[in-house]
């Protein structure tokens, strides 16, 4: 983890759970690339009302591409910093 924009980090190493394909808004994270990850403790991509997944660990999060999680860009980084400083 390079930059934490909001919240608290319990560790510099975290686990991200994401759907396994693009149609489910999954993110194909690649080693060596930087990402801006919008993550939550609760899985926001509900496949069914029968599943209500929520992390019980402070180092495990859910993320998906439909939440703007994507490769790092200067524009997104600057926009986050602008909004966080308000």
C-alpha positions in Angstrom: 0.0 0.0 0.0 1.5 3.3 -1.1 -1.1 5.9 -0.2 -4.1 5.6 2.2 -6.6 8.3 1.3 -9.2 7.5 3.9 -9.7 5.2 6.9 -7.1 3.4 8.9 -4.6 0.7 7.8 -3.8 -2.1 10.2 -0.9 -3.2 8.0 0.9 -2.3 4.9 -0.2 -5.7 3.5 -3.9 -6.2 2.9 -6.1 -8.8 1.1 -8.5 -7.6 -1.6 -11.4 -9.9 -2.6 -12.8 -9.2 -6.1 -15.2 -11.0 -8.4 -13.3 -13.4 -10.8 -14.5 -11.9 -14.1 -15.2 -8.6 -15.8 -18.9 -9.2 -16.1 -19.1 -9.3 -12.3 -17.0 -6.1 -12.0 -13.9 -8.1 -11.1 -10.5 -6.4 -11.2 -7.6 -8.3 -12.9 -4.9 -7.0 -10.6 -1.4 -7.3 -12.2 1.8 -7.6 -10.1 4.0 -4.5 -10.6 1.2 -2.1 -11.5 -0.2 0.6 -9.2 -3.9 0.9 -8.6 -6.3 3.2 -6.9 -8.6 0.8 -5.0 -12.0 1.8 -3.7 -12.5 -0.9 -1.1 -15.0 -1.7 1.7 -15.4 -4.2 4.5 -18.8 -5.2 3.0 -19.1 -6.8 -0.4 -21.1 -4.3 -2.5 -21.6 -6.6 -5.5 -24.3 -8.9 -4.3 -24.9 -11.8 -6.6 -27.9 -12.8 -4.6 -29.8 -11.6 -1.5 -28.8 -14.9 0.1 -25.2 -13.7 0.3 -24.3 -10.9 2.6 -20.5 -11.0 2.8 -18.6 -8.8 5.2 -15.0 -8.9 6.3 -14.3 -9.7 9.9 -10.6 -8.8 9.5 -9.3 -5.3 9.5 -6.9 -6.3 6.7 -9.4 -7.9 4.2 -11.5 -5.8 1.9 -13.8 -6.1 -1.1 -13.2 -4.1 -4.3 -14.6 -4.1 -7.8 -14.2 -2.2 -11.0 -17.7 -0.8 -10.8 -16.6 1.3 -7.8 -13.9 3.1 -9.9 -11.1 0.8 -8.8 -8.6 1.0 -11.7 -5.0 1.6 -12.6 -3.4 4.6 -10.8 -3.6 7.9 -12.7 -2.4 11.3 -11.7 -5.9 12.7 -12.4 -7.7 10.3 -10.1 -5.0 10.8 -7.4 -5.3 14.6 -7.6 -9.2 14.4 -7.5 -9.1 12.2 -4.4 -6.7 14.6 -2.6 -8.9 17.5 -3.6 -12.0 15.9 -2.1 -10.3 14.6 1.0 -9.0 18.0 1.9 -12.5 19.6 1.9 
